Amino acid sequence: MAQSMRTSRKVFLALIAVTLVTLLMYYGADRRWTGSRFDLGPCFRRAAGPKAKRTNVAFLKTHKTAGSTVQNILFRFAERNGLSVALPKQRYCHTFNYPKAFSAHWVHPHTLPANIISNHMRFNGAEVRRLMPADARYVTILREPAAMFESLFGYYGQHAQAFRSVPGGSLDVFLEHPLRYYRPQDKRSNFARNTLTHDLGGDKDRPATDAAYARSFTAQVERVFSLVMIAEYFDQSLVLLRHLLSWDLDDLVYVKLNMRVASSKRRLTPDLADKIRRWNWIDAHLYDHFNASLWRRLSALGSACVEREVRLLRAAQEKLLRSCFGGRRPLPSLAGKIQNKDLRPWQPNAKVGILGYNLPANLSGGLSSSTQDLCLKLIMPEIQYTKILLRSQSLRYCQNHQHCSPTSLSVQ
């Protein structure tokens, strides 16, 4: 009798083992990187449930806020799911005629009707609504204004008239008397004061005494945007984005893009940071409001749920990056050292180096063609990716329309 019970137990355990292996093989083949079909806990079920993924997204890509990384996530999601991304006409390169207020007339007709829009624009709600489906979710991202302005000053130091005219290109000198150098009508003045406010469609030059304007404009932004991400809490913001759109974790894996070399970054003293916030006072108001709002939403979701999803997201990224980069994390490289020209980021000036990535020469070994493409697109800069998307969507458009010539582009 005892022998029979031991035999039955062994058979039962063997059946469990076989079942587990089968499940792992099945789900592992379908969700190679994240295992996102496994049980992620009650917060996942409460937030996502059986809902279909939302595919209509209007993302306002603000400047120097990690917006390029969010845009890359959206581009890859669109490609995987056969969606259309509204892209600029060729004469506007990779922006919608920025810094002018957005017009739907600047969208390339071969990229319509659109599911997603994410290239740089100055937001114009009425025109974006003309373009996007009624159920589109509106998302943007903000960054702490002092850190953001330091980045803008370095990145656009040779392009914005207000910055070029400062003796020695000194941030300290500019902030001592900013109105000596800043004029609203000057070229690229949008990078020299309240850039977040300008990108969101507001008036960057309201006097600091007009506190009512900052409050009313913030309320307007809150009415339009379903989610305002915060760059300093990027992964936590992605958790909220995932819940907003009912996406999977593997839809959100990323690598940081458009980063400056460390030597071009300036460490800010508290005094300098305070001067920047006072100069960019509307941006500071926006950031403080939406940073607090972000943490209220995260608290409502539950800290344990958020921490769990952040851990799972980072584990998924680690797996993907190690697969793409030969078992190790990618090391950022200067543009001149990147062999594939499609992966070289734009360089704003000689003083500020923007980093990109090299893929291993033997990437094809052991990886499927779809995974190789994923690895390539994961680290592709905005300008090149925009051109590739425009070309592919133009080909698709012309397959369904007579008397149509596909857009011809060279990716530089």
Long-range contacts (C-beta under 8 A, 24 or more apart in sequence): 31-248, 31-250, 32-250, 32-371, 33-250, 33-253, 33-316, 33-319, 33-320, 33-323, 34-248, 34-249, 34-250, 34-253, 34-312, 34-313, 34-315, 34-316, 34-319, 35-316, 36-248, 36-249, 36-250, 36-312, 36-316, 40-249, 40-308, 40-309, 40-312, 41-305, 41-308, 42-305, 43-301, 43-302, 43-304, 43-305, 43-306, 43-308, 43-309, 44-305, 44-309, 47-242, 47-243, 47-246, 47-301, 47-305, 48-242, 48-243, 48-246, 51-246, 52-246, 53-81, 53-245, 53-246, 53-247, 53-248, 53-251, 54-135, 54-137, 54-244, 54-245, 54-246, 54-247, 55-81, 55-83, 55-115, 55-116, 56-115, 56-116, 56-132, 56-133, 56-135, 56-136, 56-137, 57-115, 57-116, 57-117, 57-118, 57-136, 57-137, 57-139, 57-245, 58-116, 58-117, 58-118, 58-128, 58-132, 58-136, 58-137, 58-138, 58-139, 59-116, 59-117, 59-118, 59-138, 59-139, 59-140, 60-121, 60-123, 60-138, 60-139, 60-140, 60-199, 60-200, 60-225, 61-118, 61-119, 61-120, 61-121, 61-140, 61-141, 62-140, 62-141, 62-142, 62-143, 62-195, 62-196, 62-199, 62-200, 63-120, 63-148, 63-152, 63-191, 63-195, 63-199, 64-143, 64-148, 64-151, 64-152, 64-155, 64-195, 65-141, 65-142, 65-143, 65-148, 65-196, 65-231, 66-141, 66-143, 66-231, 66-234, 66-256, 67-141, 68-257, 68-258, 68-381, 68-382, 69-234, 69-254, 69-255, 69-256, 69-257, 69-258, 70-118, 70-139, 70-141, 70-229, 71-118, 71-119, 71-382, 72-254, 72-257, 72-377, 72-378, 72-380, 72-382, 72-385, 73-251, 73-252, 73-253, 73-254, 74-116, 74-118, 75-118, 75-377, 75-385, 75-389, 76-374, 76-377, 76-378, 77-116, 77-247, 77-251, 78-115, 78-116, 78-389, 79-377, 79-389, 79-392, 83-115, 83-116, 84-111, 84-112, 84-113, 84-114, 84-115, 84-116, 84-393, 85-111, 85-114, 85-115, 85-116, 85-117, 85-118, 85-389, 85-393, 86-111, 86-112, 86-114, 86-116, 86-117, 86-119, 86-131, 86-132, 87-111, 87-119, 87-386, 87-389, 87-390, 87-393, 88-119, 88-386, 90-390, 90-407, 90-409, 93-383, 94-119, 94-120, 94-382, 94-383, 94-386, 94-387, 95-119, 95-120, 95-121, 96-120, 96-121, 97-121, 98-122, 99-188, 99-190, 99-198, 101-127, 101-201, 102-127, 102-128, 103-127, 104-128, 104-130, 104-131, 107-131, 108-390, 108-394, 108-407, 109-397, 110-390, 110-393, 110-394, 110-397, 110-398, 110-404, 110-406, 110-407, 111-389, 111-390, 111-393, 111-394, 111-397, 119-382, 119-386, 121-199, 122-190, 122-198, 122-199, 122-201, 123-199, 123-200, 123-201, 124-201, 125-201, 125-224, 137-226, 137-227, 137-244, 137-245, 138-224, 138-225, 138-226, 138-227, 139-225, 139-226, 139-227, 139-228, 139-229, 139-241, 139-244, 140-200, 140-221, 140-225, 140-227, 140-228, 140-229, 141-228, 141-229, 141-230, 141-231, 141-237, 142-196, 142-228, 142-229, 142-230, 142-231, 142-283, 142-286, 142-287, 142-290, 142-291, 143-196, 143-230, 143-231, 143-232, 143-287, 144-231, 144-232, 144-287, 144-291, 145-196, 145-276, 145-277, 145-280, 145-283, 145-284, 145-287, 146-268, 146-272, 146-273, 146-274, 146-276, 146-277, 147-268, 148-195, 148-196, 148-283, 149-195, 149-276, 149-279, 149-280, 150-265, 150-266, 150-268, 150-276, 151-260, 151-265, 152-191, 152-192, 152-195, 154-260, 154-264, 154-265, 154-266, 154-351, 154-352, 155-260, 155-348, 155-352, 156-188, 156-191, 156-348, 157-348, 157-349, 157-351, 157-352, 158-348, 158-349, 158-351, 159-188, 159-191, 159-348, 159-349, 160-186, 160-187, 160-188, 160-189, 160-191, 160-192, 161-186, 161-187, 161-188, 161-189, 162-186, 162-188, 162-189, 162-192, 162-193, 163-191, 163-192, 169-351, 171-266, 171-272, 172-272, 175-272, 175-275, 175-276, 175-279, 178-279, 193-279, 193-280, 194-280, 194-281, 194-282, 194-283, 195-280, 195-283, 196-280, 196-282, 196-283, 196-286, 196-287, 197-282, 197-283, 197-286, 200-286, 202-282, 204-282, 206-282, 208-278, 208-281, 213-282, 214-281, 214-282, 214-285, 214-286, 215-285, 217-282, 217-286, 218-285, 218-286, 218-289, 218-290, 221-286, 221-290, 222-289, 222-290, 222-293, 228-290, 228-293, 228-294, 229-294, 230-287, 230-290, 230-291, 230-294, 232-291, 233-294, 235-310, 235-313, 235-314, 236-294, 236-298, 236-306, 236-310, 237-294, 238-313, 239-298, 239-301, 239-306, 239-309, 239-310, 239-313, 240-294, 240-297, 240-298, 240-301, 242-309, 243-301, 249-309, 249-312, 249-313, 249-316, 250-316, 252-313, 253-313, 253-316, 253-317, 253-320, 253-378, 254-317, 254-378, 255-317, 255-321, 255-330, 255-357, 255-378, 255-379, 257-345, 257-356, 257-379, 257-381, 257-382, 258-345, 258-354, 258-381, 258-382, 259-332, 259-354, 259-355, 260-352, 260-353, 260-354, 260-355, 261-334, 261-352, 261-353, 261-354, 261-355, 263-353, 264-351, 264-352, 264-353, 320-374, 320-375, 320-378, 323-367, 323-371, 323-375, 324-359, 324-363, 324-371, 324-374, 324-375, 324-378, 325-359, 325-360, 325-375, 326-360, 326-362, 330-357, 330-358, 330-379, 331-357, 332-356, 332-357, 333-357, 333-358, 341-411, 341-412, 342-376, 342-380, 342-384, 342-388, 342-411, 343-376, 343-379, 343-380, 343-381, 343-384, 344-381, 345-381, 346-381, 346-383, 356-381, 384-411, 384-412, 387-411, 387-412
